[in-house]
């Protein structure tokens, strides 16, 4: 476990080249904190975790990007999926905190600001927040499931903002072709 105090995380073993994503459930909020890279390599199990926790009564999700060096489009799709699947009317239940300008630009360019709250000023986590490592690597269980999950996260981005089809349409088509090829073999 990593205990976060006064907006500074205690040191732990360096994340691998893929980075890692730590989580905590505190009161009615799920805190997600990527360290290093937040990519399809370490984020594909996160949507199932978020859905499970929301079914168990949590109501909000906070993505703390203070230690996040890079977010790929799949991770941004995870944020979009969480926001789109768990929105309650016009209320934004997904919050992004401690992001740098590059990350805020990515969020704005993809149209996420329509469904997430984005705080530009620094935010301290709650005192006594306990972040935990969760093994998301076992999900999905097969290459087919992995490709389907990546495709779904990119479709979430296109659903969020039709302009994203320009950026991700060819990639989604490539994933469709790969999945069809797998079906035939």
Protein Blocks (a to p, Z undefined) as FASTA:
>chain_A
ZZdeehiacddddddfkopaddddehjbccdddehjadfklmmmmmmmmmmmmmnopabd
cddfklpmbdcfklmmmmmmmmmmmcghjbcfbdcehiafklmmmmmmnopmmmpccdfb
dcdddehiacddddfklpcfbfklmmmmmmmmmmmmmmmpmklmmmmmmmmmmmmmmmmm
mmmZZ
